[in-house]
């Protein structure tokens, strides 16, 4: 019984942590890295990159 309870608690904690990561979104560093990748691929312009970088840092 204790093992089932422990497993249930661990599952609940895991699900809560996943939810928090999902809601919190990416860190500013990750956002800037993603924007840099788009810039390097030619998907966005330098101006767009700077806007995304400014937004991530604000």
C-alpha positions as CSV (number, residue, x, y, z in Angstrom):
1,X,0.0,0.0,0.0
2,X,2.8,2.4,0.9
3,X,4.5,1.6,-2.5
4,X,1.3,2.5,-4.4
5,X,1.0,5.7,-2.4
6,X,4.6,6.6,-3.1
7,X,4.2,5.9,-6.8
8,X,1.1,8.0,-6.9
9,X,2.9,10.9,-5.2
10,X,5.8,10.6,-7.5
11,X,3.5,10.7,-10.6
12,X,1.7,13.7,-9.2
13,X,5.0,15.6,-8.6
14,X,6.2,14.7,-12.1
15,X,3.0,15.9,-13.7
16,X,3.1,19.1,-11.7
17,X,6.7,19.8,-12.7
18,X,5.8,19.1,-16.4
19,X,2.9,21.5,-16.2
20,X,5.1,24.2,-14.6
21,X,7.7,23.8,-17.4
22,X,4.9,24.1,-20.0
23,X,3.3,27.2,-18.5
24,X,6.5,29.0,-17.7
25,X,7.7,28.7,-21.3
26,X,11.3,29.1,-22.5
27,X,13.9,31.1,-20.7
28,X,15.2,34.3,-22.2
29,X,18.5,32.5,-23.2
30,X,16.5,29.8,-25.0
31,X,14.3,32.4,-26.8
32,X,17.4,34.3,-28.0
33,X,19.1,31.1,-29.1
34,X,16.0,30.1,-31.1
35,X,15.9,33.6,-32.7
36,X,19.6,33.4,-33.5
37,X,19.0,30.0,-35.2
38,X,16.2,31.6,-37.3
39,X,18.5,34.5,-38.2
40,X,21.3,32.1,-39.2
41,X,18.9,30.1,-41.4
42,X,17.8,33.3,-43.1
43,X,14.2,32.9,-41.9
44,X,14.2,36.3,-40.1
45,X,16.1,39.6,-40.7
46,X,18.6,41.2,-38.4
47,X,16.0,43.7,-37.4
48,X,13.5,41.0,-36.5
49,X,16.2,39.2,-34.5
50,X,17.0,42.4,-32.5
51,X,13.3,42.8,-31.8
52,X,13.0,39.2,-30.5
53,X,16.1,39.6,-28.5
54,X,14.9,42.9,-26.9
55,X,11.5,41.2,-26.1
56,X,13.2,38.2,-24.5
57,X,15.3,40.4,-22.3
58,X,12.5,42.6,-21.2
